[in-house]
Amino acid sequence: MTWTAVAAITAVLIIYGLICFYIGFNGWVWLRLNRPMRKFKYAYIALIIFLSVSLFAGRFIPIPFLSLIGGYWMVIVGYGLLIMPIVNLLVFLLKKRGI
């Protein structure tokens, strides 16, 4: 494996990690509005990590269940990247107007 391939794989994994962090963090901010959810913080982090890793684990470990979870996670990531920036912008603008 060449250094170019290693750099490309590393860049893809870093970008994927940042996207998963963005989705997980926004999900936690939306769940945090309900104060009793604070006690589930570590369970939520573990769930996001499991979902993020299941995409790659389902490809390399022959367990169909992980592949299925990874596929659904990619759907969530795809739609989340389309919807979350719009929602964040709308919430910001509504807070700025005082609504």
C-alpha positions as CSV (number, residue, x, y, z in Angstrom):
1,M,0.0,0.0,0.0
2,T,1.4,3.3,-1.0
3,W,1.6,6.5,1.1
4,T,-1.0,8.1,-1.2
5,A,-3.5,5.3,-0.5
6,V,-2.8,5.5,3.3
7,A,-3.3,9.3,3.2
8,A,-6.6,9.0,1.2
9,I,-8.0,6.3,3.6
10,T,-6.9,8.5,6.6
11,A,-8.6,11.5,5.1
12,V,-11.8,9.6,4.4
13,L,-11.9,8.2,8.0
14,I,-11.3,11.7,9.5
15,I,-14.1,13.2,7.4
16,Y,-16.4,10.3,8.2
17,G,-15.6,10.8,11.9
18,L,-16.3,14.5,11.8
19,I,-19.6,13.9,10.0
20,C,-20.6,11.3,12.6
21,F,-19.6,13.7,15.4
22,Y,-21.7,16.5,13.8
23,I,-24.8,14.2,13.6
24,G,-24.2,12.8,17.1
25,F,-23.6,16.2,18.7
26,N,-26.7,17.7,17.1
27,G,-28.8,14.7,18.2
28,W,-27.5,15.2,21.7
29,V,-28.3,18.9,21.7
30,W,-31.8,18.2,20.6
31,L,-32.2,15.5,23.2
32,R,-30.6,17.6,25.9
33,L,-33.7,19.8,26.0
34,N,-35.2,17.1,28.1
35,R,-33.2,17.4,31.3
36,P,-33.5,13.8,32.5
37,M,-31.6,12.6,29.4
38,R,-28.3,13.8,31.0
39,K,-27.9,10.5,32.8
40,F,-27.9,8.7,29.4
41,K,-25.0,10.7,28.0
42,Y,-22.5,7.8,27.9
43,A,-25.0,5.4,26.6
44,Y,-25.8,7.8,23.8
45,I,-22.1,8.3,23.0
46,A,-21.6,4.5,22.9
47,L,-24.6,4.1,20.6
48,I,-23.3,6.7,18.2
49,I,-19.9,5.0,18.2
50,F,-21.4,1.6,17.7
51,L,-23.5,2.9,14.7
52,S,-20.5,4.6,13.2
53,V,-18.3,1.6,13.5
54,S,-21.0,-0.8,12.3
55,L,-20.6,0.4,8.8
56,F,-17.0,-0.8,8.5
57,A,-17.4,-3.8,10.8
58,G,-20.3,-5.0,8.7
59,R,-18.0,-4.9,5.6
60,F,-15.1,-6.7,7.2
61,I,-16.8,-9.1,9.6
62,P,-19.3,-11.4,7.9
63,I,-22.2,-10.6,10.2
64,P,-25.3,-9.6,8.2
65,F,-26.8,-7.7,11.1
66,L,-23.9,-5.3,11.3
67,S,-24.1,-4.7,7.6
68,L,-27.8,-3.9,7.9
69,I,-27.2,-1.5,10.8
70,G,-24.4,0.1,8.9
71,G,-26.7,0.6,5.9
72,Y,-29.4,2.2,7.9
73,W,-26.7,4.4,9.6
74,M,-25.6,5.6,6.1
75,V,-29.2,6.6,5.3
76,I,-29.4,8.6,8.6
77,V,-26.0,10.2,7.8
78,G,-27.1,11.1,4.2
79,Y,-30.4,12.6,5.2
80,G,-28.9,14.2,8.3
81,L,-26.3,16.0,6.2
82,L,-29.1,17.4,4.1
83,I,-31.5,18.4,6.9
84,M,-29.4,19.3,9.9
85,P,-27.6,22.4,8.4
86,I,-31.0,23.8,7.3
87,V,-32.6,23.2,10.7
88,N,-29.6,24.6,12.5
89,L,-29.7,27.7,10.4
90,L,-33.5,28.1,10.9
91,V,-33.1,27.7,14.7
92,F,-30.3,30.3,14.7
93,L,-32.4,32.8,12.7
94,L,-35.5,32.2,14.8
95,K,-33.5,32.7,18.1
96,K,-32.0,35.9,16.6
97,R,-35.4,37.3,15.9
98,G,-36.7,36.3,19.3
99,I,-39.3,33.8,18.2
